[in-house]
């Protein structure tokens, strides 16, 4: 993956999901969101997703609080 400091949130999220072997439909279902919402976030089409949506996605990916924090804190302003 590129430098995490400049990699968009959605791209990092997609890379994590794929590294864990999950399909977008699986994560969306587990997070209780529409699959296209997840796809738009990963593509960067939704630049400022809701915090609750991100929390649901990270829970669906079984990320720790620390992992979630690192994912979000490096998001470009």
RONURO-218721 format. One line per field, with one value per residue: x, z, y of N, C-alpha, C in turn; residue in one letter; chain; residue number from 1. Coordinates in steps of 0.05 Angstrom, whole numbers. Example, Ala and Ser with C-alpha at 12.3 -4.5 7.8 and 13.67 -1.06 7.14 Angstrom:
BEGIN
nxx	[264, 257] .
nzz	[156, 142] .
nyy	[-114, -45] .
caxx	[246, 273] .
cazz	[156, 143] .
cayy	[-90, -21] .
cxx	[264, 258] .
czz	[156, 157] .
cyy	[-66, 1] .
residu	[A, S] .
chaine	[A, A] .
num	[1, 2] .
END
This chain:
BEGIN
nxx	[17, 8, 41, 13, 0, -18, -54, -121, -177, -219, -191, -154, -189, -212, -167, -155, -202, -199, -150, -164, -197, -251, -313, -345, -401, -409, -386, -416, -467, -458, -447, -494, -508, -521, -493, -474, -464, -418, -384, -382, -356, -306, -288, -279, -319, -353, -333, -336, -357, -408, -395, -419, -429, -377, -358, -392, -374, -320, -328, -352, -309, -279, -240, -195, -203, -158, -138, -180, -176, -126, -138, -176, -152, -111, -135, -141, -148] .
nzz	[0, -11, 19, 82, 103, 62, 34, 16, 61, 44, 8, 42, 76, 40, 25, 74, 82, 37, 48, 93, 70, 60, 26, -4, 1, 44, 87, 87, 99, 150, 176, 173, 132, 67, 11, -31, -5, 24, -20, -44, -4, -3, -55, -51, -62, -24, 15, 68, 108, 154, 225, 254, 213, 197, 245, 248, 202, 216, 260, 236, 208, 248, 273, 321, 373, 371, 320, 290, 304, 282, 229, 218, 238, 203, 160, 106, 116] .
nyy	[-23, 47, 104, 111, 160, 191, 162, 156, 150, 113, 80, 56, 29, -7, -37, -62, -92, -127, -152, -181, -217, -209, -200, -143, -144, -179, -151, -104, -125, -147, -99, -73, -39, -11, -44, -12, 36, 24, 13, 63, 92, 66, 78, 131, 166, 182, 225, 242, 202, 182, 179, 137, 101, 87, 64, 19, -8, -18, -50, -94, -112, -131, -99, -73, -22, 9, -1, 20, 74, 88, 81, 121, 169, 182, 200, 245, 315] .
caxx	[0, 23, 45, -13, -6, -31, -74, -148, -191, -232, -172, -143, -210, -215, -144, -158, -223, -189, -129, -178, -211, -280, -326, -360, -428, -407, -380, -440, -489, -451, -448, -522, -510, -524, -467, -465, -452, -390, -369, -377, -335, -281, -280, -274, -342, -365, -309, -340, -378, -417, -379, -433, -424, -349, -357, -405, -356, -297, -336, -356, -282, -267, -217, -194, -206, -132, -138, -200, -165, -105, -150, -189, -135, -94, -151, -134, -167] .
cazz	[0, -11, 45, 95, 109, 39, 22, 25, 80, 30, -3, 64, 84, 20, 27, 98, 77, 19, 62, 111, 54, 60, 3, 4, 9, 71, 107, 88, 113, 179, 187, 172, 113, 39, -2, -47, 13, 28, -45, -48, 15, -12, -79, -45, -71, 1, 28, 97, 117, 182, 244, 260, 191, 199, 268, 240, 183, 230, 277, 218, 200, 273, 279, 349, 375, 363, 291, 280, 308, 262, 202, 216, 244, 181, 137, 99, 126] .
cayy	[0, 72, 117, 113, 188, 204, 144, 163, 132, 92, 61, 41, 11, -29, -54, -78, -111, -147, -168, -199, -236, -205, -187, -119, -151, -191, -130, -87, -140, -148, -72, -63, -17, -19, -50, 11, 55, 15, 16, 92, 101, 55, 92, 159, 182, 192, 234, 246, 183, 185, 164, 112, 82, 77, 46, -6, -22, -29, -73, -116, -122, -140, -83, -63, 7, 21, -3, 40, 101, 92, 83, 147, 192, 188, 209, 273, 335] .
cxx	[18, 27, 17, -20, -22, -52, -101, -160, -204, -214, -159, -163, -213, -191, -145, -179, -213, -168, -141, -195, -242, -290, -342, -388, -429, -404, -405, -463, -483, -452, -476, -525, -513, -496, -456, -454, -423, -373, -362, -356, -308, -270, -274, -297, -357, -342, -311, -362, -384, -400, -392, -429, -396, -346, -369, -387, -332, -304, -340, -330, -267, -241, -218, -198, -181, -131, -157, -189, -144, -117, -162, -170, -117, -109, -144, -156, -182] .
czz	[0, 17, 58, 101, 86, 26, 33, 43, 65, 19, 19, 74, 66, 22, 52, 93, 59, 32, 81, 96, 53, 34, 13, 14, 37, 92, 110, 104, 143, 192, 187, 153, 85, 27, -18, -29, 19, 3, -49, -29, 5, -37, -75, -54, -48, 18, 58, 107, 147, 201, 251, 238, 192, 223, 261, 221, 198, 248, 259, 209, 224, 279, 309, 349, 366, 332, 278, 282, 288, 235, 198, 219, 221, 157, 131, 108, 103] .
cyy	[25, 82, 122, 142, 201, 187, 151, 141, 108, 71, 44, 20, -12, -48, -73, -100, -134, -165, -188, -220, -233, -192, -163, -125, -163, -169, -112, -100, -140, -120, -60, -39, -28, -24, -26, 34, 49, 20, 46, 102, 91, 69, 121, 177, 193, 200, 237, 228, 189, 168, 137, 91, 70, 58, 19, -22, -34, -51, -98, -129, -133, -125, -75, -33, 21, 21, 17, 68, 107, 96, 110, 170, 200, 197, 238, 292, 348] .
residu	[X, X, X, X, X, X, X, X, X, X, X, X, X, X, X, X, X, X, X, X, X, X, X, X, X, X, X, X, X, X, X, X, X, X, X, X, X, X, X, X, X, X, X, X, X, X, X, X, X, X, X, X, X, X, X, X, X, X, X, X, X, X, X, X, X, X, X, X, X, X, X, X, X, X, X, X, X] .
chaine	[A, A, A, A, A, A, A, A, A, A, A, A, A, A, A, A, A, A, A, A, A, A, A, A, A, A, A, A, A, A, A, A, A, A, A, A, A, A, A, A, A, A, A, A, A, A, A, A, A, A, A, A, A, A, A, A, A, A, A, A, A, A, A, A, A, A, A, A, A, A, A, A, A, A, A, A, A] .
num	[1, 2, 3, 4, 5, 6, 7, 8, 9, 10, 11, 12, 13, 14, 15, 16, 17, 18, 19, 20, 21, 22, 23, 24, 25, 26, 27, 28, 29, 30, 31, 32, 33, 34, 35, 36, 37, 38, 39, 40, 41, 42, 43, 44, 45, 46, 47, 48, 49, 50, 51, 52, 53, 54, 55, 56, 57, 58, 59, 60, 61, 62, 63, 64, 65, 66, 67, 68, 69, 70, 71, 72, 73, 74, 75, 76, 77] .
END
